[in-house]
Amino acid sequence: MSSLFRTLWAPQERVAQQERLVTCLQASQRQVTVHVDGSALGSPGPAGYGGLCRDSFGRWLMGFYGDAGVAYNLKVELLAILHGMKLT
């Protein structure tokens, strides 16, 4: 048991991460792109969601966010999608 404890709680070696750029496809004319994300600190844990809307030229139109209380990660991600769909 003590070896399992040491394995789980031993300081972890940090691995250098390489920076990566993320792009998205540009929407067709008169379309809106909605980017959403949800996150929980633990699962379940205190959670929130948010997102932003961009027009077909990539210009910011609006943003939104919300508190999901204590929730699982999947629920918060789905809440973000649901709220994003309600806006468009």
SEKOL-299859 format. One record per residue (C-alpha): x, y, z. Coordinates in steps of 0.2 Angstrom, whole numbers, padded with zeros to 4 digits, always signed. Layout:
# residues N
XYZ ...
END
This chain:
# residues 88
+0000+0000+0000 +0014+0012+0004 +0022+0010-0013 +0006+0013-0021 +0004+0029-0011 +0021+0035-0015 +0018+0032-0034 +0002+0042-0034 +0008+0056-0023 +0026+0058-0029 +0031+0074-0037 +0028+0072-0055 +0042+0077-0068 +0036+0091-0079 +0037+0088-0098 +0040+0103-0109 +0026+0106-0120 +0027+0112-0138 +0017+0127-0142 +0004+0123-0156 -0007+0136-0166 -0025+0131-0168 -0035+0137-0183 -0053+0135-0188 -0062+0135-0205 -0070+0151-0210 -0088+0151-0211 -0097+0154-0227 -0106+0171-0231 -0120+0175-0218 -0115+0161-0206 -0109+0162-0188 -0096+0151-0180 -0099+0147-0162 -0084+0142-0151 -0088+0134-0134 -0080+0126-0119 -0085+0120-0102 -0074+0115-0088 -0075+0108-0070 -0062+0108-0057 -0064+0090-0053 -0077+0079-0059 -0089+0083-0051 -0083+0100-0046 -0086+0118-0047 -0090+0121-0065 -0093+0134-0079 -0095+0137-0097 -0093+0150-0110 -0091+0154-0128 -0090+0167-0142 -0098+0170-0159 -0089+0176-0174 -0095+0181-0191 -0090+0174-0208 -0075+0187-0208 -0069+0180-0191 -0075+0196-0182 -0080+0194-0164 -0099+0197-0162 -0103+0192-0144 -0097+0181-0130 -0106+0172-0116 -0103+0163-0100 -0112+0154-0086 -0110+0146-0069 -0115+0127-0069 -0114+0125-0050 -0106+0108-0046 -0106+0097-0061 -0097+0083-0071 -0086+0089-0086 -0097+0081-0099 -0113+0090-0092 -0103+0107-0093 -0097+0104-0111 -0115+0100-0116 -0122+0115-0107 -0109+0126-0117 -0115+0118-0134 -0134+0121-0129 -0131+0139-0124 -0121+0142-0140 -0135+0135-0150 -0148+0145-0142 -0139+0161-0147 -0138+0157-0166 
END
